[in-house]
Structure formats: C-alpha cells, structure tokens
Amino acid sequence: MGLNDTPLTIIGQTTPRAVIYKHESHKLHQAFPVKVTGGNVETIVKGQPVGLNSDGTVSPWNSSSTTIYLGIAVTDSINPAYAAQRGFPVEVTVMVDGFAIVNWVANAANLTAGYVTAGSTLLNNRYVKASASANSAETKFIALHPTTEANEVVQVLVR
C-alpha cells in the first residue's frame, strides 16, 4: 500500500498513523545500581554491554568478564538521571537480555545475585523457591539481587 492509497479504517474513521521512535521499544528495561570501586562509581556509557555482579550491582562487561552478561545500558553513569544521594547509589537502566522479571523467594539464607534454579516446592502455594545454581552453572534464571534470609522475596530475570 503506497502513501497515496486509501488508508485502513476503524469503524468508518481514518486509522491514526503511528511512528516507532526507537528499535525494539518492547524490550524489558530495568534500573540497576552501578558498582563502586575504590570510592568511585564505575563508568558505564549508553550502548555498552553490562554485567551483573554477585552483590547485585552492574559493571562494564566484556568477553573476559567474570560477571554475568545482563544486557545493554540505555543510560550512563557519567550523567545519571538521579545523582547518588542519602544512601541511594547511581543507577543505570539496562535493556536486559530476558523477557520477564518474576518474584520468587530464596530457598536458603544468603542467596547471591546470579544463576538460580527453580525448586519443585512452593512457599504458601504461591511463590517459587529459588536456589543457587550448582557450581554457578548457567540457567535460564538470574537472581537480580542478593538476599540475607530464607523465604525473602527476590526478583528473577527469565531469559
């Protein structure tokens, strides 16, 4: 259908035109605190690959990183939307390599951010119990922040 052709109609009216302003605008985005090393916030720029550390912070990622690849930064730590203040760290928004974030609970105390597995039992017939992946083996599920107690709610990225 060309630009001069008759537009589609909705109940007898001209269909409004829509423009997509960015590529893959449907991707899941999530804000993460940036790792602080030696009192300085690590530098993350827009478009840079980002990795998840075991403490739930993010840092730059490359093929030799020991962090878990999380996605691509869409904001940066140089000019953050909100500066660090009153105990709140600098955050960057990441277009994560996943399609959902779900709430599970930690199966045991001191669960670190990283690969987890789903347990076969539920807490109160409602929440999936997350356990650390054996030997940190890669799974489809990534706990996005650490927990300190068993049955504590943890956000899990589903890939």
C-alpha positions as CSV (number, residue, x, y, z in Angstrom):
1,M,0.0,0.0,0.0
2,G,1.5,3.3,-1.1
3,L,1.3,6.7,0.7
4,N,-1.3,7.9,-1.7
5,D,-3.5,4.8,-1.3
6,T,-6.7,4.8,0.8
7,P,-5.8,4.3,4.5
8,L,-7.3,1.5,6.5
9,T,-10.3,2.5,8.6
10,I,-11.6,1.7,12.1
11,I,-15.3,1.8,12.3
12,G,-15.6,4.3,9.4
13,Q,-12.8,6.6,10.5
14,T,-9.3,7.1,9.2
15,T,-6.8,5.0,11.1
16,P,-4.3,7.2,13.0
17,R,-0.7,7.0,11.8
18,A,1.8,5.7,14.3
19,V,5.6,6.1,14.3
20,I,8.0,3.9,16.2
21,Y,10.8,6.1,17.5
22,K,13.3,3.5,18.6
23,H,14.3,0.0,17.7
24,E,12.9,-2.8,19.8
25,S,11.0,-0.5,22.1
26,H,9.2,-3.5,23.5
27,K,12.4,-4.8,25.3
28,L,12.4,-5.1,29.0
29,H,14.3,-2.4,30.9
30,Q,15.4,-2.4,34.5
31,A,17.5,0.0,36.6
32,F,20.5,-1.3,38.5
33,P,23.0,0.3,40.9
34,V,26.5,0.8,39.5
35,K,29.4,-0.9,41.2
36,V,31.6,1.4,43.3
37,T,35.3,0.6,43.2
38,G,37.8,2.5,45.5
39,G,35.1,5.1,46.3
40,N,34.5,5.8,42.6
41,V,31.4,4.8,40.6
42,E,32.5,2.7,37.6
43,T,31.9,4.2,34.2
44,I,29.2,2.8,32.1
45,V,28.1,4.5,28.9
46,K,25.0,4.2,26.7
47,G,25.2,1.2,24.4
48,Q,27.8,-0.6,26.5
49,P,27.4,-4.3,27.5
50,V,26.7,-4.6,31.2
51,G,27.4,-7.5,33.6
52,L,25.7,-8.4,36.9
53,N,28.0,-8.8,40.0
54,S,27.2,-11.2,42.9
55,D,26.2,-8.2,45.1
56,G,23.5,-7.1,42.6
57,T,25.5,-4.1,41.2
58,V,26.4,-3.8,37.5
59,S,29.7,-3.0,35.8
60,P,31.1,-3.0,32.3
61,W,31.1,-6.4,30.6
62,N,33.4,-7.9,28.0
63,S,34.1,-11.4,26.8
64,S,36.7,-12.0,29.6
65,S,34.4,-10.7,32.4
66,T,33.6,-12.9,35.4
67,T,30.2,-11.1,35.7
68,I,27.0,-12.5,34.2
69,Y,26.1,-10.7,30.9
70,L,22.9,-8.8,31.6
71,G,22.2,-6.6,28.6
72,I,22.9,-3.2,27.1
73,A,23.0,0.1,29.0
74,V,20.5,2.7,27.8
75,T,21.6,5.3,30.3
76,D,25.0,6.1,31.6
77,S,26.8,6.6,35.0
78,I,28.5,9.8,33.8
79,N,25.3,11.8,33.7
80,P,22.8,9.7,35.6
81,A,19.1,10.7,35.8
82,Y,19.4,10.8,39.6
83,A,22.7,11.5,41.4
84,A,23.7,9.3,44.3
85,Q,22.2,10.7,47.5
86,R,21.3,9.7,51.0
87,G,22.4,6.1,50.6
88,F,20.9,5.6,47.1
89,P,23.5,4.7,44.6
90,V,24.0,5.8,41.0
91,E,21.8,3.7,38.7
92,V,21.8,2.9,35.0
93,T,18.9,1.5,33.1
94,V,19.7,-1.7,31.2
95,M,17.8,-3.3,28.3
96,V,18.1,-6.7,29.7
97,D,18.6,-10.0,27.8
98,G,15.4,-11.5,29.0
99,F,11.6,-11.3,28.6
100,A,10.2,-11.2,32.2
101,I,11.1,-10.4,35.8
102,V,9.2,-12.5,38.3
103,N,9.2,-12.6,42.1
104,W,10.4,-15.8,43.7
105,V,11.7,-16.4,47.2
106,A,15.1,-17.5,48.4
107,N,15.2,-21.2,49.4
108,A,18.0,-20.6,51.8
109,A,19.8,-17.7,53.5
110,N,22.5,-15.6,51.8
111,L,21.5,-16.2,48.1
112,T,23.8,-14.1,45.9
113,A,22.8,-12.4,42.7
114,G,23.4,-14.8,39.8
115,Y,22.2,-18.0,38.2
116,V,19.4,-19.8,40.1
117,T,17.2,-22.8,39.7
118,A,13.5,-23.2,40.4
119,G,12.6,-25.5,43.2
120,S,9.8,-28.1,43.0
121,T,8.1,-26.9,46.1
122,L,6.2,-23.6,46.6
123,L,6.1,-21.3,49.6
124,N,2.4,-20.9,50.7
125,N,1.3,-22.5,47.4
126,R,2.3,-19.2,45.7
127,Y,6.0,-18.4,45.4
128,V,8.6,-20.5,43.6
129,K,11.7,-21.2,45.7
130,A,15.0,-20.2,44.1
131,S,18.2,-22.0,44.9
132,A,21.7,-21.1,43.8
133,S,22.7,-22.9,40.6
134,A,25.1,-25.8,41.3
135,N,28.7,-24.7,40.6
136,S,27.2,-21.4,39.2
137,A,26.1,-23.2,36.1
138,E,24.3,-21.1,33.5
139,T,20.5,-21.4,33.7
140,K,17.5,-19.6,32.2
141,F,17.0,-17.7,35.6
142,I,19.1,-15.0,37.1
143,A,18.5,-13.6,40.7
144,L,19.0,-9.8,40.3
145,H,19.9,-9.0,43.9
146,P,21.2,-10.9,46.9
147,T,19.1,-12.0,49.9
148,T,20.0,-12.4,53.5
149,E,17.2,-14.7,54.8
150,A,15.4,-17.8,53.6
151,N,11.9,-17.0,52.1
152,E,13.0,-13.4,51.3
153,V,11.5,-12.2,48.0
154,V,14.0,-12.0,45.1
155,Q,13.5,-10.6,41.6
156,V,14.5,-13.2,39.0
157,L,15.1,-12.4,35.3
158,V,13.7,-15.0,33.0
159,R,15.7,-15.5,29.8
